[in-house]
Amino acid sequence: MFRHSIIASFLILSACAPRPQPSAEPPCRTTKYGQMHQNSVTIRAENPAIGLVTVALVVDQLAAWIADSRLELLPASGGFARLRHEGTWYRDVRFAYAITETAPGHASLYSGMVPREHGIVANELWTAGHASGILVDSTTHVVTDEGEGTETGSSAIALKSEVVADRFKAQNPAAKVYSFSLKDRGAIFGGGQHPDLALWYDAKLGRFVSSTAFTQKFPDWVVPAIGPGIIKQHIDQPWTLMDANWVSGLSFMKDDQAGEADFANYGIVFPHRANVSTQPLVAFRANPESDRALLELGLLALDHTPGDNPVMLAISLSANDYIGHLFGPHSWEAWDELRRLDASLAWFFSELNRRKGTARWSVVLSADHGVLPLPEVGRAAANQRHDGHESGLCAQELTERLLPANLEKTAREAANKTLGKGEWIAALIDPYLYLSDKAKSLDAARLVSLRGAVTAALEKVPGVAQMFDTTALPSICPTYADDSLAALVCRSVQPGRGGDYFIALKPGYFFDTSYVPGFGTSHGNTELCNRSVPLLVRGLNQSNPGKVVDFPQSFGLFRQQLEELLSRR
C-alpha cells in the first residue's frame, strides 16, 4: 500500500507533469525523495561517454498493478531483482491521456509529450477507405534480409515531435542507436528518425524487417540472426511451463480458465505449440521465445559496434502484450511469461557485464500501458491473491468487453433512422468513430441531427461513458492537475487526426481485440489499471540503490531518466 497520502501524491504529479499545450517550460526531474523540480536535461556533446551502453526496455502491457504484486515474488537471482537492488523502482508512473495503446505509449515515453503534441493518436487510423497502422508510409518499402521488397513499409513520418534518440544522435555523431521490437510501433519511436538499425517482426512474412525510411540493406552481421530459419527454430520449440509449481501456487486460475482465447489453434493450456497453429508465424509473437530473440539481437548489435562508440539500445518486448490479450493477466501463461522474462533479463544483464563490465551499462525499464483482468475473472476470485498494491492501482475487477462491430452497427442504425438508409458512417476503429464523406457534406441542420442521433444512441450503450466530438475539443487542454475524463481525452487527440468522435469507456469496459471475438482482454480506457506503469532505473554510481518511490510520477520521467543516462561523460 502506498506510504504517502493520495492528496500529496496528486499534488506532486500535477506540479511536475509536462504541460499538454506548447510551452517553454522545461521538464521535471525526480529527486531522491520523489519531489519534483524544474530542470532542463541536455545530452552533452562534449566528451561523450566512451563505449557506454544505455538500454531502454519497454515491456509491452506491464501494468503497475502487476509489478506491485508480482516483482517481489520473482527469484532473487532474476533480472527484475537486479534492477530493484541496484537501482530505483518508481512504482506508479502515470500516462496523462485516455488513449492507452501501444503506439501512443511508446511515442509518449520517448518524446515526453502527450498524443495531442506528438501526433500518435492511436495504433490504427481509417485512411483511404480502410484501417491502416498509423506508421504505415506509402512512400516506403519493406526491407528484409534479402533486400528491398515491394510491400509498403513504415516510418516515423507521423511523429510530430523529437524523441530521445534524435537528440542523442544529433549531439553525439559517433553514437550508435539500435531499436528492435516485434512491432513497428515498438521499434520506430525508440530508434527515432535516423537509427543505425531499426528492426521489427513482420508476421505476414515471418521474418524481421525494416523500411527504406531507415535503410536500404541490412548489415551483413544481422542477416544470419534473423532469417526464416531462425524464426522456424523458435516456432518449433513448444512453450512449456518453466516452473509449474511456482505458477500453479501463485495463480488462483486454472490453466484452462474460461474467457481465454484459443487463437488459431494455439490452445489455452500448456504446452502451446506455434507450429501446429493455423497461423504459426502470428502465434510466434505470443511466446516468450520471441522476446528472447530480441534480447539476443541486441547483444549481437553490441558485438558489432566499435568499442569506443556510445550506444543507445532500445528494445520493446511485446510477448507480454500478446499473451495478456489472449489469456489475461491472471493466467498461467501470464505468470510463466513474467517468470521467463525475468530469467531472460537476468541472462541479458549478465551478458552486458561480460561484454562491458558492471560500470559500463545502464538500464531504464518501463511499459507503454497496462491491462484489465478477464471479464470471467470475478471480483471474489481475483481478491484471493490481491494485496494492497494490486487493488490500489487496479481496483476495478469486474470487466466487460465491447465489440467494435456492435457499436458500429448501433451508430449505423441511428444514422439510418434519422436520415434514411445511406452510407453515413465510414467506420469505427476504436476508440474513434468516423463519419463518411457523404455525411460530412450534409447541410448544417441535417449534420447536426446526424451527430445528435449517433451520440445519443452510443451513449446509451452500457459501458460507453461519453462521446467526444473531436472538432469541439478545447484549443488548449487543461494542465495535468486536471485528470478528468474530458482532460484526458483532450490530451489524446491532435486536431485533424483520428476520427470524428472519441468514444470514452466507463471503468472496467474495454474494446474487444477481435483476435477471438468474445474472448481475451485488453486495455485502452482511462483507469489506472491501464494508465499506471512501473519504471525501474539502473544507473552508474547510484547513490541510493534499492530505493523505492511510491509517489505517482509523470510518464515524462522515462525520457528524463534516459536522457540523464545518455548524457554521462
C-alpha positions as CSV (number, residue, x, y, z in Angstrom):
1,M,0.0,0.0,0.0
2,F,1.3,3.5,-0.8
3,R,3.1,5.1,2.1
4,H,2.0,8.6,1.4
5,S,-1.3,10.3,1.2
6,I,-3.1,10.3,-2.2
7,I,-3.6,14.0,-2.0
8,A,0.1,14.7,-1.7
9,S,0.7,12.3,-4.5
10,F,-1.5,14.0,-6.9
11,L,-0.2,17.4,-6.0
12,I,3.3,16.2,-6.9
13,L,2.2,14.6,-10.1
14,S,0.3,17.7,-11.1
15,A,3.1,20.1,-10.3
16,C,5.8,18.3,-12.2
17,A,4.0,17.0,-15.3
18,P,4.9,18.4,-18.7
19,R,2.1,20.6,-20.0
20,P,-0.1,19.3,-22.8
21,Q,-0.1,22.6,-24.6
22,P,3.0,24.0,-26.3
23,S,5.2,25.5,-23.6
24,A,8.7,26.8,-23.0
25,E,8.7,25.2,-19.5
26,P,11.5,22.6,-19.0
27,P,10.6,19.1,-17.9
28,C,10.7,18.0,-14.3
29,R,13.2,15.8,-12.6
30,T,12.7,13.4,-9.7
31,T,14.7,14.0,-6.6
32,K,15.8,11.4,-4.0
33,Y,12.5,11.6,-2.1
34,G,10.1,11.8,-5.0
35,Q,9.6,15.5,-5.0
36,M,9.8,17.1,-8.4
37,H,11.5,20.3,-9.5
38,Q,12.0,22.0,-12.9
39,N,15.2,21.0,-14.6
40,S,16.2,21.0,-18.2
41,V,18.2,18.0,-19.3
42,T,20.5,18.3,-22.2
43,I,22.5,15.4,-23.8
44,R,26.1,16.7,-23.7
45,A,28.0,16.5,-26.9
46,E,31.4,17.4,-25.3
47,N,33.5,14.4,-24.3
48,P,30.7,11.8,-24.7
49,A,31.0,8.7,-22.7
50,I,33.4,6.3,-24.4
51,G,31.8,3.0,-25.2
52,L,29.0,3.2,-22.6
53,V,25.8,1.3,-23.3
54,T,22.4,2.7,-22.3
55,V,19.5,0.2,-22.7
56,A,15.9,1.4,-22.9
57,L,13.5,-1.5,-22.3
58,V,9.7,-1.2,-22.8
59,V,7.8,-4.3,-21.6
60,D,4.5,-4.0,-23.5
61,Q,1.5,-4.1,-21.2
62,L,3.4,-4.4,-17.9
63,A,0.9,-2.6,-15.6
64,A,2.0,-1.1,-12.3
65,W,-0.6,-3.2,-10.5
66,I,1.1,-6.3,-11.9
67,A,4.6,-5.1,-11.0
68,D,3.5,-4.1,-7.5
69,S,2.1,-7.5,-6.6
70,R,4.5,-9.8,-8.5
71,L,8.0,-8.5,-8.9
72,E,8.8,-9.3,-5.2
73,L,7.7,-12.9,-5.9
74,L,10.3,-13.4,-8.6
75,P,13.6,-15.2,-7.8
76,A,16.3,-13.1,-6.1
77,S,18.6,-14.1,-9.0
78,G,16.3,-12.7,-11.6
79,G,16.6,-9.6,-13.8
80,F,13.9,-7.6,-12.0
81,A,15.5,-8.3,-8.6
82,R,18.8,-7.0,-10.0
83,L,17.2,-3.8,-11.2
84,R,15.4,-3.3,-7.9
85,H,18.5,-3.9,-5.8
86,E,21.0,-1.9,-8.0
87,G,18.7,1.0,-9.0
88,T,15.4,2.8,-8.2
89,W,11.9,1.4,-8.6
90,Y,9.2,4.1,-9.3
91,R,6.0,2.1,-8.6
92,D,3.5,4.4,-10.2
93,V,4.3,6.3,-13.4
94,R,1.2,7.7,-15.0
95,F,0.2,8.5,-18.5
96,A,-1.8,11.7,-18.7
97,Y,-4.2,10.8,-21.5
98,A,-7.0,8.4,-22.4
99,I,-5.7,6.5,-25.4
100,T,-3.7,3.8,-23.6
101,E,-2.5,1.9,-26.6
102,T,1.0,0.8,-27.8
103,A,1.8,3.4,-30.4
104,P,0.8,6.4,-28.3
105,G,2.5,4.8,-25.3
106,H,5.9,4.3,-26.9
107,A,5.7,7.8,-28.6
108,S,4.9,9.4,-25.3
109,L,7.7,7.6,-23.4
110,Y,10.4,8.6,-25.9
111,S,9.2,12.1,-26.5
112,G,7.9,13.1,-23.1
113,M,4.8,14.5,-24.7
114,V,1.2,13.6,-25.0
115,P,-0.5,12.4,-28.2
116,R,-2.0,15.8,-28.8
117,E,1.5,17.1,-29.2
118,H,3.4,14.2,-30.8
119,G,0.6,13.2,-33.2
120,I,0.4,9.5,-32.5
121,V,-3.2,9.4,-31.5
122,A,-3.9,5.6,-32.0
123,N,-2.5,2.4,-33.2
124,E,-4.6,2.5,-36.4
125,L,-6.5,5.1,-38.4
126,W,-9.2,5.0,-41.0
127,T,-7.3,6.1,-44.2
128,A,-8.4,5.9,-47.8
129,G,-11.3,3.6,-47.1
130,H,-9.5,1.1,-44.9
131,A,-7.9,0.7,-41.5
132,S,-4.2,1.2,-41.5
133,G,-1.4,1.3,-39.0
134,I,-0.6,4.9,-38.0
135,L,3.1,4.4,-39.0
136,V,2.4,2.8,-42.5
137,D,4.0,5.1,-45.1
138,S,3.1,4.6,-48.7
139,T,6.3,6.3,-49.8
140,T,8.4,3.5,-48.3
141,H,9.0,-0.2,-48.8
142,V,9.8,-3.1,-46.5
143,V,13.4,-4.2,-46.3
144,T,14.3,-7.8,-45.4
145,D,17.4,-9.8,-45.2
146,E,17.0,-10.3,-49.0
147,G,16.9,-6.5,-49.6
148,E,14.2,-4.1,-50.6
149,G,10.8,-5.6,-51.2
150,T,7.6,-4.5,-52.8
151,E,5.4,-4.3,-49.7
152,T,4.6,-0.9,-48.2
153,G,6.8,0.0,-45.2
154,S,6.6,2.0,-42.1
155,S,8.3,5.2,-41.0
156,A,8.3,7.9,-38.3
157,I,6.6,10.5,-40.6
158,A,3.5,10.6,-38.5
159,L,5.6,11.6,-35.4
160,K,5.4,15.4,-34.9
161,S,8.0,15.7,-32.1
162,E,11.6,14.9,-31.4
163,V,12.4,11.7,-29.5
164,V,15.4,10.9,-27.3
165,A,17.3,9.1,-30.0
166,D,17.1,12.0,-32.4
167,R,18.8,14.3,-29.9
168,F,21.3,11.7,-28.9
169,K,22.4,11.2,-32.5
170,A,22.4,14.9,-33.3
171,Q,24.6,15.8,-30.4
172,N,26.9,12.8,-30.4
173,P,27.9,12.0,-34.0
174,A,29.8,8.9,-33.0
175,A,26.9,7.4,-31.2
176,K,25.0,4.3,-32.4
177,V,21.3,3.7,-32.0
178,Y,19.7,0.3,-32.3
179,S,16.0,-0.3,-31.8
180,F,14.2,-3.7,-32.0
181,S,10.7,-5.0,-31.4
182,L,8.0,-7.4,-32.6
183,K,6.0,-4.3,-33.7
184,D,6.9,-1.4,-36.0
185,R,5.3,0.9,-33.4
186,G,7.6,-0.6,-30.7
187,A,10.8,-0.2,-32.7
188,I,10.4,3.1,-34.6
189,F,9.9,5.5,-31.6
190,G,12.9,4.1,-29.7
191,G,15.1,4.5,-32.8
192,G,13.8,7.9,-33.9
193,Q,14.3,9.2,-37.4
194,H,17.9,8.1,-38.0
195,P,18.7,4.9,-36.2
196,D,21.7,2.8,-37.2
197,L,19.4,-0.1,-37.3
198,A,15.6,-0.5,-36.6
199,L,14.1,-3.9,-36.9
200,W,10.6,-5.4,-36.2
201,Y,8.9,-8.7,-36.9
202,D,6.5,-8.9,-39.8
203,A,4.1,-11.8,-39.1
204,K,3.0,-11.9,-42.8
205,L,6.5,-12.5,-44.0
206,G,7.7,-14.5,-40.9
207,R,10.9,-12.5,-40.6
208,F,12.4,-9.4,-39.1
209,V,12.1,-6.3,-41.4
210,S,13.0,-2.7,-41.6
211,S,12.0,0.1,-44.0
212,T,13.5,2.2,-46.8
213,A,12.9,5.1,-44.4
214,F,15.8,3.8,-42.3
215,T,18.0,1.6,-44.5
216,Q,18.4,0.1,-48.0
217,K,20.2,-3.0,-46.8
218,F,20.8,-4.9,-43.6
219,P,24.4,-5.1,-42.3
220,D,26.0,-8.4,-43.1
221,W,26.2,-9.4,-39.4
222,V,22.5,-9.3,-38.8
223,V,21.4,-11.5,-41.7
224,P,22.3,-14.9,-40.2
225,A,20.5,-14.0,-37.0
226,I,17.0,-13.0,-38.3
227,G,16.3,-15.2,-41.3
228,P,13.3,-17.5,-41.7
229,G,15.3,-20.5,-40.4
230,I,15.9,-18.8,-37.1
231,I,12.3,-17.9,-36.7
232,K,11.3,-21.5,-37.5
233,Q,13.6,-22.8,-34.7
234,H,11.7,-20.7,-32.3
235,I,8.3,-21.7,-33.7
236,D,9.2,-25.4,-33.5
237,Q,10.0,-25.1,-29.8
238,P,7.0,-25.8,-27.6
239,W,6.1,-23.4,-24.9
240,T,6.1,-25.3,-21.6
241,L,5.9,-24.2,-18.0
242,M,9.3,-23.1,-16.7
243,D,8.3,-23.8,-13.1
244,A,4.9,-25.5,-12.8
245,N,4.8,-25.4,-9.0
246,W,5.7,-21.7,-8.9
247,V,2.9,-20.8,-11.4
248,S,0.2,-23.1,-10.0
249,G,1.0,-21.9,-6.5
250,L,0.6,-18.2,-7.3
251,S,-2.2,-18.1,-9.9
252,F,-5.7,-18.7,-8.5
253,M,-6.9,-19.5,-12.0
254,K,-7.0,-22.9,-13.7
255,D,-4.8,-23.4,-16.8
256,D,-8.0,-23.6,-18.8
257,Q,-9.7,-20.5,-17.3
258,A,-12.9,-19.5,-19.0
259,G,-12.5,-16.5,-21.2
260,E,-9.0,-17.4,-22.5
261,A,-8.7,-17.1,-26.3
262,D,-7.8,-20.1,-28.4
263,F,-6.2,-18.1,-31.2
264,A,-5.6,-20.1,-34.4
265,N,-5.5,-23.4,-32.6
266,Y,-2.7,-22.2,-30.4
267,G,-4.6,-23.7,-27.4
268,I,-5.5,-22.4,-23.9
269,V,-3.5,-25.0,-21.9
270,F,0.2,-25.9,-21.7
271,P,2.1,-26.8,-23.8
272,H,1.5,-24.3,-26.5
273,R,2.8,-25.2,-29.9
274,A,3.0,-22.5,-32.5
275,N,4.0,-25.0,-35.2
276,V,0.5,-26.7,-35.0
277,S,-1.3,-23.4,-35.1
278,T,-3.2,-22.4,-38.3
279,Q,-1.2,-19.2,-38.1
280,P,2.3,-20.2,-36.8
281,L,4.0,-17.0,-37.9
282,V,1.5,-15.0,-35.9
283,A,1.4,-17.3,-32.9
284,F,5.2,-16.9,-32.5
285,R,4.5,-13.4,-31.1
286,A,2.6,-14.9,-28.2
287,N,5.6,-16.9,-27.0
288,P,8.3,-15.7,-24.6
289,E,10.9,-17.0,-27.1
290,S,10.1,-14.0,-29.3
291,D,11.4,-11.6,-26.6
292,R,14.5,-13.8,-26.1
293,A,15.2,-13.4,-29.8
294,L,15.1,-9.6,-29.4
295,L,17.5,-9.6,-26.5
296,E,19.9,-11.8,-28.5
297,L,19.6,-9.4,-31.4
298,G,20.5,-6.5,-29.0
299,L,23.7,-8.2,-27.8
300,L,24.6,-9.0,-31.4
301,A,24.4,-5.4,-32.3
302,L,26.7,-4.5,-29.4
303,D,29.2,-7.2,-30.6
304,H,29.4,-5.5,-34.0
305,T,29.8,-1.9,-32.6
306,P,33.3,-0.5,-32.2
307,G,34.2,-0.4,-28.5
308,D,34.6,3.4,-28.3
309,N,31.1,4.3,-29.6
310,P,28.4,5.2,-27.1
311,V,25.3,3.1,-27.7
312,M,21.6,3.6,-27.1
313,L,19.9,0.2,-27.4
314,A,16.0,0.4,-27.4
315,I,14.2,-2.9,-27.2
316,S,10.4,-3.2,-26.9
317,L,9.4,-6.6,-25.5
318,S,6.0,-7.4,-26.9
319,A,5.3,-11.0,-26.0
320,N,3.7,-9.9,-22.7
321,D,1.2,-7.9,-24.6
322,Y,0.1,-10.7,-27.0
323,I,0.0,-13.2,-24.1
324,G,-2.0,-10.9,-21.9
325,H,-4.5,-10.2,-24.7
326,L,-5.2,-13.9,-25.3
327,F,-5.1,-15.3,-21.8
328,G,-5.5,-12.5,-19.4
329,P,-3.1,-11.1,-16.7
330,H,-4.0,-13.7,-14.1
331,S,-3.5,-16.7,-16.4
332,W,-0.8,-19.4,-16.0
333,E,0.5,-18.1,-19.3
334,A,0.9,-14.5,-18.0
335,W,2.7,-15.8,-14.8
336,D,5.0,-18.0,-16.8
337,E,5.8,-15.2,-19.3
338,L,6.8,-13.0,-16.4
339,R,9.0,-15.7,-14.9
340,R,10.7,-16.4,-18.3
341,L,11.1,-12.7,-19.0
342,D,12.7,-12.3,-15.6
343,A,15.2,-15.1,-16.4
344,S,15.9,-13.7,-19.8
345,L,16.6,-10.3,-18.4
346,A,19.0,-11.8,-15.8
347,W,20.9,-13.5,-18.6
348,F,20.9,-10.3,-20.7
349,F,22.3,-8.3,-17.9
350,S,25.0,-10.9,-17.2
351,E,25.9,-10.7,-20.8
352,L,26.2,-6.9,-20.6
353,N,28.5,-7.4,-17.6
354,R,30.7,-9.9,-19.6
355,R,31.0,-7.6,-22.5
356,K,31.2,-4.2,-20.8
357,G,31.7,-4.7,-17.1
358,T,29.3,-3.6,-14.4
359,A,30.2,0.1,-14.6
360,R,29.7,0.5,-18.4
361,W,26.0,-0.1,-18.9
362,S,22.7,1.3,-17.5
363,V,19.0,0.5,-18.0
364,V,15.6,2.2,-17.9
365,L,12.7,-0.2,-18.0
366,S,9.0,0.7,-18.2
367,A,5.8,0.0,-20.1
368,D,3.6,1.6,-22.7
369,H,0.3,0.8,-20.9
370,G,-1.4,-1.6,-18.5
371,V,-4.1,-4.2,-18.8
372,L,-7.5,-5.2,-17.4
373,P,-8.5,-8.6,-16.0
374,L,-10.6,-11.1,-18.0
375,P,-14.3,-10.5,-17.5
376,E,-14.6,-14.1,-16.4
377,V,-12.3,-13.5,-13.5
378,G,-14.8,-12.2,-11.0
379,R,-14.1,-9.9,-8.1
380,A,-14.3,-12.6,-5.5
381,A,-11.9,-14.9,-7.3
382,A,-9.4,-12.1,-8.1
383,N,-9.3,-10.9,-4.5
384,Q,-8.0,-14.3,-3.4
385,R,-4.5,-13.2,-4.4
386,H,-4.7,-9.4,-4.1
387,D,-2.6,-7.3,-1.9
388,G,-2.8,-3.5,-1.2
389,H,-0.6,-2.6,-4.2
390,E,-2.6,-4.5,-6.7
391,S,-6.1,-3.4,-5.6
392,G,-4.8,0.2,-5.1
393,L,-3.9,0.6,-8.8
394,C,-6.5,-1.6,-10.3
395,A,-9.5,-1.5,-8.0
396,Q,-11.9,-2.3,-10.8
397,E,-12.1,-6.1,-11.0
398,L,-15.4,-6.6,-12.9
399,T,-14.7,-6.0,-16.5
400,E,-16.7,-6.3,-19.8
401,R,-15.9,-6.5,-23.5
402,L,-17.4,-4.1,-26.0
403,L,-17.3,-5.4,-29.6
404,P,-16.4,-2.6,-32.0
405,A,-18.6,-4.2,-34.7
406,N,-21.7,-3.9,-32.4
407,L,-21.0,-0.3,-31.6
408,E,-20.6,0.5,-35.3
409,K,-23.9,-1.3,-36.0
410,T,-25.6,0.9,-33.4
411,A,-24.2,4.0,-35.0
412,R,-25.3,3.0,-38.5
413,E,-28.8,2.1,-37.3
414,A,-29.2,5.5,-35.5
415,A,-27.9,7.3,-38.6
416,N,-30.3,5.5,-40.9
417,K,-33.2,6.1,-38.7
418,T,-32.5,9.8,-38.7
419,L,-31.6,10.4,-42.3
420,G,-32.8,7.4,-44.2
421,K,-30.7,4.5,-45.4
422,G,-27.3,5.6,-46.6
423,E,-23.5,5.4,-46.0
424,W,-23.4,7.9,-43.2
425,I,-20.8,6.0,-41.0
426,A,-17.4,5.2,-42.5
427,A,-16.0,3.0,-39.8
428,L,-15.4,2.5,-36.1
429,I,-11.7,2.0,-35.4
430,D,-11.6,2.1,-31.6
431,P,-11.7,4.4,-29.9
432,Y,-12.7,6.6,-32.9
433,L,-15.9,6.8,-34.9
434,Y,-15.5,8.1,-38.4
435,L,-18.3,9.8,-40.3
436,S,-18.4,9.3,-44.1
437,D,-17.5,12.0,-46.6
438,K,-21.2,11.9,-47.6
439,A,-22.2,12.7,-44.1
440,K,-19.8,15.5,-43.7
441,S,-21.1,17.1,-46.9
442,L,-24.7,17.3,-45.5
443,D,-26.2,20.8,-44.8
444,A,-25.6,22.1,-41.3
445,A,-29.1,21.2,-40.0
446,R,-29.0,17.6,-41.2
447,L,-25.4,17.1,-40.0
448,V,-26.4,18.3,-36.5
449,S,-29.3,15.9,-36.5
450,L,-27.0,13.0,-37.5
451,R,-24.4,13.9,-34.9
452,G,-27.1,14.2,-32.2
453,A,-28.7,10.8,-33.1
454,V,-25.4,8.9,-33.2
455,T,-24.2,10.4,-30.0
456,A,-27.4,9.7,-28.1
457,A,-27.5,6.1,-29.4
458,L,-23.9,5.2,-28.5
459,E,-24.1,6.9,-25.1
460,K,-27.0,4.6,-24.2
461,V,-24.8,1.5,-24.8
462,P,-23.7,0.0,-21.4
463,G,-20.0,0.8,-20.9
464,V,-19.9,4.0,-23.0
465,A,-19.1,6.9,-20.8
466,Q,-19.2,9.8,-23.2
467,M,-18.9,10.6,-26.9
468,F,-16.4,13.4,-27.5
469,D,-16.7,15.4,-30.8
470,T,-13.0,15.8,-31.7
471,T,-13.8,19.1,-33.6
472,A,-15.1,20.6,-30.4
473,L,-12.3,19.9,-28.1
474,P,-10.6,22.9,-26.4
475,S,-7.8,24.6,-28.3
476,I,-5.6,24.3,-25.1
477,C,-6.0,21.3,-22.9
478,P,-6.1,21.6,-19.1
479,T,-2.9,21.2,-17.1
480,Y,-2.0,17.9,-15.6
481,A,-3.7,18.9,-12.3
482,D,-6.9,18.0,-14.1
483,D,-7.2,14.3,-14.7
484,S,-10.9,14.4,-15.5
485,L,-12.2,12.3,-18.4
486,A,-12.5,15.4,-20.6
487,A,-8.9,16.5,-19.9
488,L,-7.5,13.0,-20.6
489,V,-9.4,12.8,-23.9
490,C,-8.3,16.3,-24.8
491,R,-4.6,15.3,-24.4
492,S,-5.3,12.2,-26.5
493,V,-6.4,13.9,-29.7
494,Q,-4.5,16.1,-32.1
495,P,-6.8,18.3,-34.2
496,G,-7.2,16.9,-37.7
497,R,-6.0,13.4,-36.8
498,G,-8.2,10.4,-35.9
499,G,-11.9,10.1,-36.1
500,D,-14.8,12.5,-35.7
501,Y,-15.7,11.1,-32.3
502,F,-13.6,9.7,-29.5
503,I,-15.6,7.0,-27.7
504,A,-14.6,7.1,-24.0
505,L,-15.5,4.0,-21.9
506,K,-16.6,3.5,-18.3
507,P,-14.2,1.9,-15.8
508,G,-13.9,-1.9,-16.4
509,Y,-15.0,-1.8,-20.0
510,F,-12.7,-2.3,-23.0
511,F,-12.9,-2.7,-26.7
512,D,-12.6,-6.4,-27.7
513,T,-9.4,-7.1,-29.6
514,S,-11.2,-9.4,-32.0
515,Y,-8.3,-11.8,-32.0
516,V,-11.0,-14.2,-31.0
517,P,-14.2,-12.2,-30.6
518,G,-15.7,-12.5,-27.2
519,F,-12.5,-13.8,-25.6
520,G,-9.4,-12.4,-24.0
521,T,-8.8,-8.9,-22.6
522,S,-7.4,-5.6,-23.5
523,H,-6.6,-2.0,-22.3
524,G,-7.4,1.4,-23.8
525,N,-9.5,3.2,-21.2
526,T,-8.6,5.8,-18.6
527,E,-8.5,3.9,-15.3
528,L,-5.2,3.3,-13.5
529,C,-5.2,-0.3,-14.5
530,N,-4.2,1.0,-17.9
531,R,-2.5,4.4,-17.3
532,S,-0.2,3.4,-14.4
533,V,3.1,1.6,-15.2
534,P,6.3,0.9,-13.3
535,L,9.7,2.4,-14.0
536,L,13.0,0.8,-13.0
537,V,16.3,2.7,-13.5
538,R,19.7,1.2,-13.0
539,G,22.3,3.9,-13.5
540,L,26.0,4.1,-12.7
541,N,27.3,5.1,-9.2
542,Q,23.8,5.1,-7.8
543,S,23.9,6.9,-4.5
544,N,20.9,5.1,-3.0
545,P,20.5,1.7,-4.6
546,G,17.3,-0.2,-3.7
547,K,15.3,2.9,-3.4
548,V,11.5,2.7,-4.0
549,V,9.4,5.7,-4.9
550,D,5.7,5.4,-4.1
551,F,4.6,8.9,-5.1
552,P,2.9,9.0,-8.5
553,Q,5.2,10.3,-11.2
554,S,4.7,11.7,-14.7
555,F,5.3,9.5,-17.7
556,G,7.9,12.1,-18.7
557,L,10.2,10.7,-16.1
558,F,11.1,7.9,-18.5
559,R,12.5,10.3,-21.0
560,Q,14.2,12.4,-18.4
561,Q,16.0,9.4,-16.8
562,L,17.0,8.1,-20.2
563,E,18.5,11.4,-21.2
564,E,20.4,11.7,-18.0
565,L,21.9,8.3,-18.5
566,L,22.8,9.2,-22.1
567,S,24.5,12.4,-21.0
568,R,27.1,10.8,-18.9
569,R,30.7,11.8,-19.6
